[in-house]
């Protein structure tokens, strides 16, 4: 069942990505010859409205094959008003951007659905207190619920961190304890910490951690839209930064995951709850959008790079250069895929 869920989720994400390319191409009058989910030998195909819609044997991606554009034939040129070749560079860039953009839109839709169904988060309830920290000295106790800081109401644990980091000087905490509301004045300190990439940073804190209590957010339609926007932006930023840290060597290459890891994550989420599955699907959708924007030939970002070059120089790269870079791009992608699978297998053996 987990494998089926993985294939369905992956096919859905690929379909949405390629649909973005398809709709943008059709908007500019480009003929789309093939819309494929998967690569290799076709196992099902149906022609509709001038496009062959197909499922192929290897379900690890997909493509739209436009007139005048074929990644398997990088130097292909076809004439006509309905050819990708004859479109202006800025039009081609929009067609290329439409795929990743569709993934970001899909993620936002999924996060919105999660918000409507009942997104959950940590309650603003104190768990442990660091000894001799500002919170410890102020008399904060385990199970204290923080309801307000200064003049700002607190709904979630994240609200506490945001206010502490953005503030200066001491803060007035309103605490719910044993049915009573008490106040504590706390002056946060700057302490050593780690970010999500395990880099050492300095952070303004008071020395508390959450109790682990989970609450459901009761969000209106407007608040759900804000939630979806913020989650999509956060996920996109996190993945962009993750790629940057990987290139810089801050994140080791052993952290790269392949299709086995993705499949396991999706399978585990599907067995947990529908909200968990939607959350993972949204995150993978953002991941797909971000990775396709990387300036690697054979990816959308690489093609965008070629078109920007044409806009600046007023000429296309030579066929030899285009072919060489495209093949190099496929080699890089193949190497990353092999590395991901190698890491996946290593993790399986290490966990057994």
Residue pairs with C-beta under 8 A, 6 or more apart in sequence:
1 267
1 270
2 263
2 264
2 266
2 267
2 268
2 270
2 271
3 263
3 267
5 266
5 267
5 270
5 277
6 262
6 263
6 266
6 267
7 59
9 266
9 277
9 281
9 284
10 59
10 60
10 262
10 266
11 37
11 38
11 59
11 62
12 281
13 103
13 106
13 281
13 284
13 285
13 288
14 37
14 38
14 61
14 62
14 288
15 37
15 62
16 102
16 103
16 106
16 285
17 62
17 99
17 100
17 102
17 103
17 288
17 289
17 292
18 35
18 36
18 37
18 62
18 63
18 64
18 99
19 102
20 98
20 99
20 100
20 101
20 102
20 103
20 105
21 64
21 95
21 96
21 98
21 99
21 102
22 32
22 35
22 51
22 64
23 98
24 94
24 95
24 97
24 98
25 32
25 64
25 66
25 84
25 95
25 98
26 32
28 87
28 91
28 94
28 95
29 81
29 82
30 66
30 67
30 68
30 82
30 83
30 84
30 87
30 95
31 50
31 66
31 67
31 82
31 83
32 50
32 51
32 64
32 65
32 66
32 67
33 51
33 52
33 65
33 66
33 67
34 51
34 52
34 54
34 63
34 64
34 65
35 51
35 52
35 53
35 54
35 62
35 64
36 42
36 54
36 55
36 56
36 62
36 63
36 64
36 65
37 54
37 55
37 56
37 59
37 62
38 55
38 56
38 57
38 58
38 59
38 60
38 61
38 62
39 56
39 57
39 58
39 60
39 61
39 62
39 63
40 56
40 57
40 58
41 56
41 57
42 54
42 55
42 56
42 57
43 55
43 56
43 57
44 54
44 55
45 52
45 53
45 54
45 55
46 52
46 53
46 54
47 53
56 62
60 259
63 71
66 83
66 84
66 95
67 78
67 80
67 82
67 83
67 84
68 76
68 77
68 78
68 79
68 80
68 83
68 84
68 85
68 86
69 76
69 84
69 85
70 76
71 298
71 326
74 319
74 322
74 323
74 326
74 327
75 319
75 322
75 323
76 85
77 85
78 84
78 85
79 85
79 86
80 86
84 92
84 95
87 95
89 307
89 308
89 310
89 311
90 307
90 311
92 303
92 307
93 304
93 307
93 308
96 300
96 303
96 304
96 307
97 300
97 304
99 289
99 292
99 300
100 288
100 289
100 290
100 292
100 293
100 300
101 289
102 289
103 285
103 286
103 288
103 289
103 292
104 232
104 236
104 285
104 286
104 289
106 282
106 285
107 231
107 232
107 235
107 282
107 283
107 285
107 286
107 289
108 228
108 229
108 231
108 232
109 228
110 278
110 279
110 281
110 282
110 285
111 227
111 228
111 231
111 232
111 279
111 282
112 224
112 225
112 227
112 228
113 278
114 275
114 278
114 279
114 282
115 217
115 219
115 223
115 224
115 227
115 228
116 219
116 221
116 224
117 274
117 275
117 278
118 216
118 217
118 275
119 216
119 217
119 219
119 227
119 275
120 214
120 215
120 216
120 217
120 275
121 156
121 157
121 158
121 214
121 215
121 217
122 156
122 157
122 158
122 210
122 212
122 213
122 214
122 215
123 145
123 156
123 157
123 210
123 211
123 213
123 214
123 215
124 145
124 146
124 147
124 154
124 155
124 156
124 157
124 159
124 160
124 210
125 143
125 144
125 145
125 146
125 157
125 210
125 211
125 213
126 135
126 140
126 141
126 142
126 143
126 144
126 145
126 146
126 208
126 209
126 210
126 211
127 142
127 208
127 209
127 210
127 211
127 212
128 142
128 208
128 209
129 135
129 136
129 140
129 141
129 142
129 207
129 208
130 136
130 207
130 208
133 189
133 205
133 206
133 207
133 208
134 186
134 187
134 188
134 189
134 206
134 207
135 186
135 206
135 207
135 208
136 207
138 173
138 184
138 185
138 186
138 206
139 184
140 173
140 175
140 184
140 186
140 206
140 208
141 177
142 211
143 177
143 211
144 175
144 176
144 177
145 175
145 176
145 177
146 154
146 160
146 173
146 174
146 175
146 176
147 153
147 154
147 174
147 175
147 176
147 181
148 154
148 173
148 174
149 160
149 163
149 164
149 171
149 172
149 173
149 174
150 163
150 167
150 171
150 172
152 159
152 163
154 160
154 163
155 217
156 215
156 217
157 210
163 171
164 171
164 188
164 204
164 205
164 206
165 203
165 204
167 188
167 204
169 187
170 185
170 186
170 187
170 188
171 185
171 186
171 187
171 188
172 183
172 184
172 185
173 183
173 184
173 185
173 186
174 181
174 182
174 183
175 181
175 182
175 183
175 184
186 206
188 204
188 205
188 206
189 204
189 205
189 206
189 207
190 202
190 203
190 204
191 202
191 203
191 205
191 207
192 200
192 201
192 202
192 203
193 200
193 201
193 202
193 203
193 205
194 200
194 201
195 201
196 238
197 241
197 242
197 245
197 250
197 251
199 245
199 250
217 227
219 227
231 282
232 282
232 286
235 282
235 283
235 286
236 286
236 289
236 290
239 286
239 287
239 290
239 291
240 290
242 251
243 290
243 291
243 294
245 251
246 253
246 255
246 256
253 339
253 343
254 343
254 346
255 343
256 336
256 339
256 340
256 343
257 340
257 343
257 344
258 337
258 339
258 340
258 341
258 342
258 343
258 344
259 337
259 340
259 341
259 344
260 341
260 344
260 345
260 348
261 340
261 343
261 344
261 347
262 284
265 280
266 277
266 280
266 281
266 284
269 276
269 277
269 279
269 280
270 276
270 277
291 299
292 299
292 300
292 301
293 299
293 300
293 301
293 304
294 301
294 302
295 301
295 302
295 304
295 305
296 302
296 329
296 332
296 333
297 303
297 305
297 306
297 325
297 326
297 328
297 329
297 330
298 326
298 329
298 330
298 333
299 329
299 333
302 325
302 326
302 329
306 316
306 317
306 322
309 317
310 316
310 317
316 322
317 325
